[in-house]
């Protein structure tokens, strides 16, 4: 039976609408709940993560232990780790930190799917040149990239970033495998971004193939270890993490990462330019933001700003004021550009927007299997063979 997305949320117009008294997460987020003090489960989750991933001296000790092992296992090699970059603040600081602070030998990897922000592109080129870091750009097959994006728009689910998420992860795994590198660093921070609910960002190879089978126009290329394409299901993840023993480390989890300070540092050290908004290193985010707001009543700033409030980088009242207006990333000209690149005219887009909202559970997926192997995913996340956020998202931010 098809799930009704709107029945899973409550908007400001609902009589039982509720908002957290600590952050700005509210009942428009599926699966949210509140304790007797009116504090949401996402605040409680971040409190726990603060303890699990300290960013003080203890966190530094964890980082130094990781670094010592990487250096010991890669003596004499040209590269000892892969760093995924997009040109945005988080990834460029991660690259800077690896090279200049930890004295590692990173290989920078960027996934290009045809929607990159030119400002972010310049940031990558300038940053890698200044740091003397080699940059590899993995460019997707445009026909596949276009097809998977259009298919997910037609599937009418909130997972509109699936193509980008798979593409980035596959590019990093593919390069790491080819170069025989076992450590991938990613620029992700729960203290500044939060963790999105599972219904907003579900990643599962079987689910992707079902959506593509129903709404795509061509089959995806077959998977190859060095060239995964858009194939990243349970088997592929098992190969990269268990067989190849590739670890993914969110290094920012252990750092006292203050965005305003980082902006200044990057401008001074790497001639970095702000793209104008978080996530705007990818122009497709403009179209995504518009569709999510109109069709699903989703404002991703709720969990982004809430994370900043909890880490004392944003005032709650300021955040509440900001979300009263549309996010500046939602630029009409860029939205039209994205639709043009996808080959969708105004009538096509109108039809897509009129489709009733769905969720991943309306399609074939591996969710039940994923729940069965929860202990395994927990261990792999603890050991960094999977990003720590993987376990949290699937089992702490579910429905």
C-alpha positions in Angstrom: 0.0 0.0 0.0 1.3 3.4 -1.0 2.4 5.5 2.0 1.0 9.0 2.5 4.1 11.2 3.2 1.9 14.1 4.5 0.4 11.8 7.1 3.8 11.4 8.6 4.3 15.1 9.3 2.5 17.9 11.0 2.8 21.5 9.7 2.2 24.8 11.5 -1.4 24.6 10.5 -1.9 21.3 12.3 -3.6 21.4 15.7 -0.9 19.1 17.2 2.1 20.9 15.6 5.1 21.1 17.9 8.6 22.6 17.8 11.6 21.8 20.0 12.3 24.3 22.8 16.1 23.9 22.3 16.5 24.0 18.5 14.1 24.7 15.6 13.3 21.1 14.6 9.6 20.6 14.4 6.9 18.1 13.5 7.5 18.8 9.8 10.4 16.3 10.2 9.1 12.7 10.0 9.9 10.5 13.0 10.6 13.4 15.3 9.5 13.0 19.0 9.8 15.1 22.1 10.6 14.2 25.8 8.6 15.5 28.7 10.7 18.7 28.7 9.8 19.5 25.1 13.2 18.7 23.8 13.4 16.7 20.5 15.2 13.4 19.9 17.6 15.1 17.5 18.9 17.3 20.4 19.3 14.2 22.5 21.1 12.4 19.6 23.6 15.3 19.1 24.2 15.3 22.9 25.2 11.6 22.7 27.3 12.2 19.6 29.1 15.0 21.4 30.2 12.4 23.9 31.0 9.7 21.3 33.0 12.1 19.2 34.8 14.6 21.5 36.4 17.6 19.9 38.7 18.4 22.8 42.1 17.0 23.8 40.6 13.5 23.8 39.4 14.0 20.3 42.8 15.1 19.3 44.3 11.9 20.7 41.9 9.9 18.6 42.9 11.8 15.5 46.6 11.4 16.3 46.2 7.7 16.7 44.5 7.4 13.4 47.2 9.5 11.7 50.1 7.5 13.2 48.6 4.3 11.9 48.0 5.7 8.4 51.6 7.1 8.2 53.1 3.8 9.4 51.1 1.7 6.9 52.0 4.0 4.0 55.7 4.8 4.3 57.3 5.7 1.0 54.0 6.0 -0.8 52.9 9.0 -2.9 49.5 9.1 -1.3 48.3 7.8 2.1 44.7 8.9 1.9 41.9 10.1 -0.3 40.0 13.3 0.4 36.7 14.0 -1.2 36.3 17.7 -2.1 33.6 19.8 -3.7 35.0 23.3 -3.3 32.8 24.1 -0.3 33.9 25.2 3.2 33.8 21.7 4.8 35.7 19.7 2.2 38.3 22.4 1.5 39.1 22.8 5.2 39.3 19.0 5.5 41.9 19.0 2.7 43.8 21.8 4.3 43.8 20.1 7.7 45.0 16.8 6.4 47.9 18.4 4.5 49.0 21.3 6.7 48.1 20.2 10.2 48.4 16.5 10.1 51.1 16.3 7.4 49.4 13.5 5.5 49.7 13.0 1.8 46.1 13.3 0.5 44.9 12.7 -3.0 42.0 15.0 -3.7 39.0 13.5 -5.5 36.1 15.5 -7.0 32.9 14.0 -8.5 31.7 16.1 -11.5 28.1 15.5 -12.5 27.5 18.5 -14.6 26.0 20.8 -12.0 29.1 22.1 -10.2 29.1 25.8 -9.1 31.9 27.6 -11.0 32.9 29.4 -7.8 33.4 26.0 -6.1 35.4 24.8 -9.1 37.8 27.7 -8.8 38.1 27.0 -5.1 39.2 23.5 -5.8 41.8 24.4 -8.4 43.3 27.2 -6.3 43.3 25.2 -3.1 44.9 22.2 -4.6 47.5 24.3 -6.3 48.4 26.2 -3.1 48.6 23.0 -1.1 50.4 21.2 -3.8 47.9 18.4 -3.8 47.0 16.3 -6.8 43.3 16.5 -7.9 41.5 13.8 -9.7 38.1 14.7 -11.1 35.7 11.8 -11.8 33.2 12.9 -14.4 30.0 11.0 -14.6 28.4 9.6 -17.8 26.0 12.5 -18.5 23.3 10.3 -19.9 23.3 8.2 -16.7 23.5 11.3 -14.4 20.6 13.0 -16.2 18.5 9.8 -16.3 18.9 9.0 -12.6 18.1 12.6 -11.5 15.0 12.7 -13.8 13.9 9.3 -12.6 13.9 10.4 -8.9 12.0 13.5 -9.7 9.3 11.4 -11.3 9.5 8.9 -8.4 8.2 11.8 -6.3 10.3 10.9 -3.2 12.4 13.4 -1.1 15.6 11.5 -2.0 16.5 14.0 -4.8 20.2 14.0 -3.9 20.6 10.3 -4.5 22.5 10.6 -7.7 25.0 13.0 -6.1 25.4 10.9 -3.0 26.0 7.7 -4.9 28.3 9.4 -7.4 30.5 10.9 -4.7 30.8 7.8 -2.7 31.5 5.6 -5.8 34.1 8.1 -7.0 35.9 8.0 -3.7 35.8 4.2 -3.5 36.8 3.7 -7.1 39.8 5.9 -6.9 40.9 4.5 -3.5 40.6 0.9 -5.0 42.6 1.9 -8.1 45.3 3.6 -6.1 45.3 0.9 -3.4 44.5 3.5 -0.7 42.6 2.3 2.4 41.6 5.6 4.0 39.1 8.1 2.8 38.4 11.4 4.6 35.2 13.3 4.1 34.3 16.8 5.2 31.1 16.2 7.2 30.3 17.6 10.6 27.2 16.8 12.7 27.9 19.9 14.7 27.2 22.2 11.8 25.0 20.1 9.5 23.0 17.8 11.7 21.9 14.4 10.4 18.9 14.3 8.1 16.0 11.9 8.8 16.1 8.6 6.9 12.9 9.5 4.8 14.7 12.5 3.4 17.9 10.8 2.3 17.7 7.0 2.0 20.5 5.2 0.1 20.1 1.7 -1.1 21.1 0.1 -4.4 18.0 -2.0 -4.7 15.8 1.0 -4.2 17.7 3.0 -6.8 17.4 0.1 -9.4 13.6 -0.1 -8.8 13.2 3.7 -9.3 15.4 3.5 -12.4 13.4 0.5 -13.7 10.1 2.4 -13.3 11.1 5.9 -14.4 14.6 5.6 -16.1 15.1 5.3 -19.8 18.3 3.2 -19.9 20.1 0.6 -17.7 23.0 1.7 -15.6 26.5 0.6 -16.6 27.7 -2.5 -15.0 29.8 -2.1 -11.8 33.6 -2.3 -11.9 35.8 -2.0 -8.8 37.7 1.0 -10.3 34.7 2.4 -12.1 31.6 1.8 -10.0 29.4 4.3 -11.8 26.0 4.7 -10.0 26.1 1.2 -8.5 26.4 1.1 -4.7 24.3 -1.6 -3.1 25.0 -4.0 -0.3 27.4 -6.2 -2.4 29.4 -3.2 -3.5 29.6 -1.8 0.0 30.7 -5.2 1.3 33.5 -5.4 -1.4 34.9 -1.9 -0.6 34.7 -2.1 3.2 35.2 -5.8 4.1 37.2 -7.1 1.1 39.3 -4.0 0.4 39.1 -2.8 4.0 38.7 0.9 3.0 37.8 3.1 5.9 35.8 6.4 5.7 36.7 8.9 8.4 34.7 12.1 9.1 37.6 13.9 10.6 35.6 17.1 11.4 33.7 15.1 14.1 36.8 15.4 16.2 37.6 19.1 15.6 36.5 22.3 17.2 35.0 23.4 13.9 33.7 27.0 14.0 32.4 28.0 10.6 33.1 31.8 10.9 36.7 31.1 11.9 37.2 28.6 9.1 35.9 31.1 6.5 38.6 33.5 7.5 41.3 30.9 7.5 40.4 29.5 4.1 40.3 33.0 2.6 43.7 33.8 4.0 45.4 30.5 3.3 43.7 29.3 0.1 42.1 32.3 -1.5 38.8 30.6 -1.0 35.5 32.2 -1.9 32.1 31.5 -0.3 29.6 30.1 -2.8 26.9 32.0 -1.0 25.1 29.2 0.9 25.8 25.8 2.4 25.6 23.0 -0.2 25.7 25.6 -3.0 28.9 24.1 -4.4 26.2 22.0 -6.3 23.8 24.1 -8.4 21.3 21.2 -8.5 20.7 22.0 -4.8 18.7 25.0 -6.0 16.1 22.8 -7.9 16.1 20.3 -5.0 15.4 23.0 -2.4 12.4 24.3 -4.5 10.9 20.8 -5.0 11.4 19.8 -1.4 9.7 23.0 -0.1 6.7 23.0 -2.5 6.0 19.3 -2.7 7.1 17.9 0.7 7.1 20.9 3.0 10.8 20.2 3.7 13.2 22.9 4.8 16.6 21.4 5.3 17.7 24.5 7.2 15.7 23.1 10.1 18.3 20.5 11.0 21.3 22.5 9.6 20.5 25.5 11.8 19.5 23.3 14.7 22.9 21.7 14.7 24.5 25.2 14.7 22.3 26.2 17.6 23.3 23.2 19.6 27.0 23.8 19.0 26.5 27.5 19.9 27.3 28.8 16.5 23.8 30.3 15.8 21.2 32.0 18.0 17.9 30.3 18.0 15.9 33.5 17.5 18.0 34.3 14.5 17.4 30.9 13.1 13.7 31.2 13.6 13.7 34.5 11.8 15.8 33.2 8.8 13.5 30.2 8.1 10.5 32.6 7.7 11.7 33.4 4.3 12.8 31.2 1.4 16.4 30.0 1.4 18.5 32.1 -0.9 19.8 29.0 -2.6 16.4 28.7 -4.3 17.3 30.8 -7.3 14.7 30.9 -10.1 17.3 31.4 -12.8 19.4 28.4 -11.6 16.3 26.3 -11.3 15.5 27.0 -14.9 19.1 26.2 -15.9 18.9 22.8 -14.0 15.6 21.9 -15.7 17.1 22.8 -19.1 20.1 20.6 -18.5 17.8 17.8 -17.6 15.8 18.3 -20.8 12.6 19.1 -18.9 10.2 21.9 -20.1 7.8 23.8 -18.0 4.9 21.4 -18.7 7.1 18.4 -17.8 8.1 20.0 -14.5 4.5 20.9 -13.7 3.4 17.3 -14.2 6.2 16.1 -11.9 5.2 18.6 -9.2 1.6 17.5 -9.4 2.5 13.9 -8.6 1.6 12.9 -5.0 4.6 12.6 -2.6 6.0 9.2 -2.0 8.7 7.7 0.2 11.3 4.9 -0.4 9.1 2.3 1.2 6.8 2.6 -1.8 9.5 1.0 -3.9 11.5 -2.2 -3.7 14.3 -1.8 -1.2 16.7 -3.6 1.2 15.5 -1.8 4.4 14.4 -5.0 6.1 17.7 -6.7 5.3 19.6 -3.6 6.6 17.7 -3.8 9.8 18.6 -7.5 10.2 22.3 -6.7 9.9 22.2 -3.8 12.3 24.9 -5.3 14.6 27.3 -5.6 11.6 26.6 -2.1 10.5 27.2 -0.9 14.0 30.7 -2.6 14.2 31.7 -1.4 10.7 30.7 2.2 11.6 32.6 2.0 14.9 35.7 0.9 13.0 35.3 3.6 10.3 34.8 1.0 7.6 31.5 2.9 7.1 31.0 6.6 8.0 29.8 6.9 11.6 26.7 8.7 10.3 25.6 5.5 8.5 24.5 3.7 11.6 23.0 6.8 13.1 20.9 7.7 10.1 19.5 4.2 9.5 18.8 3.4 13.1 18.5 6.6 15.1 16.8 8.9 12.5 14.3 6.3 11.2 10.6 6.3 11.0 
